């Protein structure tokens, strides 16, 4: 029977010498791997004390990376915990108008430069 890790214990272990992440309801101590992570330590450090499953799966880790996990296993995460994943927080309805404005503004960050680039190439092609 494996050890049960509570939410408080997960959140308490976010120091570089004892760093827990939650993946698929299992808790791993990745402190010995932080400096060796190919994507850099900041990628792992941003996921400490929370559910990192979505971030881990979005990257598409290799079989070799997944093979390292059993050696880092600490225990199973407590059932029925009130831990909210980043995706749940991101998709939750928000009454915060600033948050909505920032999300809309960040979309402009992509479309304005692309539109300007398209206009430049159209001017060069048709104007010259």
HELIX and SHEET records of a PDB file:
HELIX    1   1 UNK A    7  UNK A   12  1                                   6    
HELIX    2   2 UNK A   34  UNK A   36  5                                   3    
HELIX    3   3 UNK A   41  UNK A   45  1                                   5    
HELIX    4   4 UNK A   53  UNK A   59  1                                   7    
HELIX    5   5 UNK A   63  UNK A   72  1                                  10    
HELIX    6   6 UNK A   86  UNK A   91  1                                   6    
HELIX    7   7 UNK A   97  UNK A  127  1                                  31    
SHEET    1   A 5 UNK A   4  UNK A   5  0                                        
SHEET    2   A 5 UNK A  73  UNK A  77  1                                        
SHEET    3   A 5 UNK A  26  UNK A  29 -1                                        
SHEET    4   A 5 UNK A  18  UNK A  23 -1                                        
SHEET    5   A 5 UNK A  14  UNK A  15 -1                                        
END                                                                             
